[in-house]
Amino acid sequence: MALGGNPIFNGKSFRGATQAPPVPQAPYGASYGQQPYGQVPYGQQPYPQQGWGTQPQSMTDEQLRQMYSQPSAGPADTGRMTFDDVIMKTAACLAAVIAGAAVTLVVAQGLASLLMLVGALGGFVLALVNTFKKQPSPALILAYAALEGLFLGGLTRILDGMFPGVGLQAVIGTLSVFAVTLVLFKSGKVRATPKAMRFFMIALIGYAVFALINMVMMWTGAVQSPFGLRTSVEIFGIPLGVFIGLLAIGLAAFSLIMDFTSIEAGVRSGAPQRFSWTAAFGLTVTLVWLYVEIIRLLAILRGDD
């Protein structure tokens, strides 16, 4: 897989788990782990030879029949990551997000604002911890999802109060983008090629620089608009935030494609089952980003009416 994209899937632990180690070469005429023909390991007696058709004395014909008639072990039986594992753990993370959002949607407005701030700061800290942690921690990943839920619930409450209906529209939009990207990925029509990855990284860096400049200008009071440069600057009568929002949604959608690619590589290479939590964490981070961009774009469009 090309470098770049979601840093969660580019960590050494997950990438190392998706790359099989090279198979050592055996001496000529022997399989790996065996001695060459006619040679006996040093310090050991020659193995007794058995003729054709003989069976080990410790097993009966019925035991052999039962052993060979059993189905082969699948990835789940051998402790390997599967798509079902990723789906179930992602569902658990999204349930934690919904639970956290429900809290800030039902409590008093003052408390909701405080919980929103706690969720934003706590979620950012746990995102860094989970990203650079060598082994995934289900408790920390679920805690991150719950904190992000607090933030998203508070944000939705504020914007939906200003522009009724944008919260539900953002949820539908997020699910729609996720479904479309998944279908396109499964059909093979959209792939995270190295060339596409380079364009993605250039656009992502540009977006990050704009977001940083916009944040600084809002904090310093250089712009008075609630969304900063996104609404104070217009191009052909259209707020700059509309163009930036469409770009950000496209970046988040392509990030989902890269997440799917990393998950597929992990399943195919037989990554340990615990890394399904890493995959679920990566998807949750991308979906949170996608939801924020969609609801912000909807608020900008509604505010321009």
QUIHUNOR-V619752 format. One record per pair of residues at least 24 apart in sequence whose C-alpha atoms are under 7 Angstrom apart, sorted by sequence separation. I is the first residue (numbers start at 1). J is the second residue. D is the distance in Angstrom with one decimal. If there is no record, write none. Layout:
i={I | I}
j={J | J}
d={D | D}
This chain:
i={123 | 259 | 122 | 123 | 119 | 120 | 119 | 256 | 119 | 120 | 255 | 119 | 116 | 117 | 252 | 115 | 116 | 252 | 116 | 252 | 113 | 249 | 112 | 249 | 248 | 249 | 96 | 100 | 104 | 99 | 100 | 103 | 97 | 101 | 105 | 245 | 93 | 96 | 97 | 100 | 101 | 104 | 105 | 96 | 99 | 100 | 104 | 97 | 98 | 101 | 102 | 200 | 93 | 97 | 101 | 105 | 245 | 242 | 241 | 192 | 191 | 192 | 181 | 185 | 177 | 181 | 174 | 174 | 171 | 11 | 13 | 170 | 173 | 13 | 8 | 170 | 170 | 167 | 166 | 166 | 166 | 163 | 136 | 136 | 138 | 163 | 141 | 159 | 136 | 136 | 83 | 82 | 81 | 89 | 81 | 80 | 81 | 86 | 90 | 94 | 80 | 81 | 85 | 86 | 89 | 93 | 2 | 80 | 81 | 4 | 79 | 80 | 86 | 79 | 81 | 86 | 90 | 81 | 4 | 18 | 18 | 6 | 20 | 5 | 19 | 18 | 5 | 9 | 18 | 17 | 14 | 9 | 8}
j={147 | 283 | 147 | 148 | 147 | 148 | 148 | 286 | 150 | 151 | 286 | 151 | 150 | 151 | 286 | 150 | 151 | 289 | 154 | 290 | 154 | 290 | 154 | 293 | 293 | 294 | 142 | 146 | 150 | 146 | 147 | 150 | 145 | 149 | 153 | 293 | 142 | 145 | 146 | 149 | 150 | 153 | 154 | 146 | 149 | 150 | 154 | 148 | 149 | 152 | 153 | 251 | 145 | 149 | 153 | 157 | 297 | 297 | 300 | 257 | 257 | 258 | 253 | 257 | 253 | 257 | 290 | 291 | 291 | 132 | 134 | 291 | 294 | 135 | 131 | 294 | 295 | 295 | 295 | 298 | 299 | 299 | 274 | 275 | 277 | 302 | 281 | 299 | 277 | 278 | 267 | 267 | 267 | 277 | 270 | 270 | 271 | 276 | 280 | 284 | 271 | 272 | 276 | 277 | 280 | 284 | 194 | 272 | 273 | 197 | 272 | 273 | 279 | 273 | 275 | 280 | 284 | 276 | 201 | 265 | 266 | 255 | 269 | 255 | 269 | 269 | 258 | 262 | 271 | 271 | 275 | 282 | 282}
d={5.2 | 6.6 | 6.4 | 5.5 | 4.3 | 6.5 | 5.5 | 6.6 | 5.1 | 5.3 | 6.9 | 4.7 | 5.3 | 6.7 | 6.4 | 6.1 | 4.2 | 6.9 | 5.0 | 5.5 | 6.2 | 6.1 | 5.9 | 6.1 | 6.6 | 6.8 | 6.4 | 4.8 | 5.8 | 6.8 | 6.4 | 6.9 | 4.9 | 4.3 | 5.7 | 6.2 | 5.7 | 5.5 | 4.8 | 4.1 | 4.8 | 5.3 | 6.6 | 4.8 | 6.8 | 4.7 | 5.4 | 6.2 | 5.9 | 6.0 | 6.5 | 6.9 | 5.7 | 4.0 | 3.9 | 6.2 | 5.5 | 6.2 | 6.9 | 6.5 | 6.8 | 5.7 | 6.6 | 6.5 | 6.8 | 6.5 | 6.4 | 5.6 | 6.9 | 6.9 | 5.7 | 6.3 | 7.0 | 7.0 | 5.1 | 5.7 | 5.0 | 6.7 | 6.3 | 6.3 | 6.8 | 6.6 | 6.9 | 6.6 | 6.4 | 6.7 | 6.3 | 6.8 | 6.3 | 5.9 | 7.0 | 5.5 | 5.5 | 6.2 | 6.2 | 5.4 | 5.5 | 4.9 | 4.4 | 7.0 | 5.7 | 5.5 | 6.0 | 6.9 | 5.8 | 6.8 | 5.6 | 4.6 | 4.0 | 6.8 | 6.2 | 4.4 | 6.4 | 5.4 | 6.8 | 5.8 | 7.0 | 5.9 | 6.8 | 6.3 | 4.8 | 6.7 | 6.7 | 6.3 | 6.7 | 5.3 | 6.7 | 6.5 | 5.6 | 5.1 | 6.9 | 7.0 | 5.8}
